[in-house]
Amino acid sequence: MKKLRLNDAMTVYHETLENGLNIYLAPDAKRHNYLAVYGVHIGASTLEFTAPSTKKMTRFPSGIAHFLEHKIFAQENGEDPFAFFAKSGTDANAATSYDSTRYYCSGTKNFKENLSYLIDFVNQPYFTDENVEKEKGIILEEYKMYKDIPDFQMEETLHENLYIEDNKRLDVLGTEKDIQSITKEQLYDCYNAFYRPDNMFIIILGNFSEIEALDVIKQKEFKTCSVPIKRKEVKEPIKPKKAEDILRANVMVPKLAIACKIDKRKFSLSDLELNLYLNLFFTLTFGPTSSFRQEAREKQLFTHMDYEWEDEYSKNTKALLVYAETTKPDYLLSAILERLQTVEIRVDEIERQKKVWIASEYRMMDYVGSMGDCIYDDLVLYHELITNRVEKIRSMNKRTLDQILKNLDLSNKTTLKVLPKEEQ
C-alpha cells in the first residue's frame, strides 16, 4: 500500500488492485465509528455508451443510473440489505448524482461483516422482469412526490433552460416515460458496462484495521468486462437554451434562480485551482460576511440565498447556479448582476478567507462523514485524491484571482423567476 499524507495531518493508504479497483483507507483508532463507501463512475448524465451485449453505441433511457441504484438492493435470496445492516445498528444507503453513484454503510460494530456484505450486494445484481416492473411504481411515486416540490420544479426548469446537449438538462430520476420504459436487459447492460473494478473505488475511514479491510476486499470476486468503456462525447454549446423564464408554482414567497455557463478552457489552471479561485470570488462577493449580504439584509432583498457549482470530470464547461427566495426578484437580479460587474476584492479579504478555509480543512478531519465526502468528491471531480489542498489554498493570491476575473465571462446565463400560481 502507498502511504499518503493529507495536508500533512492525516494518513491515507492507497492501493490499486490488479483488476483496477482503487482502495483508499484512513484508519483512526481514536474514532468510535467507521464509514465504508463503494463508488462507481456512472451517473445520470451518462445515457449513451457502448452496450456490452451488442458492443454498439446505444442510447439508454434517462434515469437508468438511478433506477439501477435502486435495483442493486434486490437480492436473489430475498434478503433486504437495509435489514442486514440494521441488525448491527449500522446505517446504510445509496445516492446517484449526475456523474457518480455511491453505496455506503456507517456504524460502530461488525466492521468486517458489514464491509463484506456491502461489496457482495453491489457485486451481485439480480434483476427480473417482475422486480423491475415493481420498482417502476416505487420510482414513479418518488418522481411525483418531487414534482410537487417548488424547489425541485425550479431546479428542473433551470437545468432545462441552461443545457442544450448535456444530459444534465434531464433530472437524475429521468422522465416519467423513460422510467416506464426501462427493462432488466438495459439494467444489466448499464451494470456490466460500468460496475467493474477498473471504474470503481472503495473508501473507508474511522475505527477499523487497514490490514483487515484489505484482506476482506482481496478475497472478493469482481466481475470484469472485456468491452472497453466508451461514452458518447457531448459538446455543450456555451449559450444557454433559454435566456429567461417564469415558472408558476405553489410558493408563498417568490424565488429567483440564475445559472451561468463558464468555458473552463479560457483558464490556464487545473480544475482544482480554478474551483478554488471561483469559490473564493463568490464567497467574498456573496458569502455570509460579504458587504452584499449586509446591504441585502438591510434592504430585505431576500430571506435565503445560496450558490453551487456544477462540474464534471473532463467536461469543458462548468455551471454556476444561484438560488434565492425574495419578494423582489427583479430588484435582486439587478443587484446581483451589478455587484458582479463592480466588485473589487482586497488582499486582506483574500487572506482572511484563506485562513477560514484552512481552519475548516483541519477541522473537517475530526469528522468521518465530512472526510468521506471530501475524498469521494476528489475521486469523482478529479479522479485522484488531493493531498495538498491546504498548500493550494495558502498559495492563492490576488494577482491570479484578478487574471481569472479578467477572463471570467458570466454573460451566458439564464434566469428563472418562480412566482405564486395565483399571481397574474
Secondary structure, DSSP 4 states (H G I P E B T S, - for coil): -EEEEETTTEEEEEEE-TT--EEEEEE-TT-S-EEEEEEES--TT--EEEETTTTEEEE--TTHHHHHHHHTT--TT---HHHHHHTTT-EEEEEE-SS-EEEEEEESS-HHHHHHHHHHHHHS----HHHHHHHHHHHHHHHHHHHT-HHHHHHHHHHHHH-SSSGGGS-TT--HHHHHH--HHHHHHHHHHH-SGGGEEEEEEESS-HHHHHHHHHTS-----SSPP-B------SS-S-SEEEEEES-SS-EEEEEEEEEGGG--S-HHHHHHHHHHHHHHHHSTTSHHHHHHHHTT--SEEEEEEE--TT-SEEEEEEEEE-S-HHHHHHHHHHHHHH----HHHHHHHHHHHHHHHHHHTT-HHHHHHHHHHHHHHTSS--S-HHHHHHT--HHHHHHHHHH----SEEEEEEEETT--
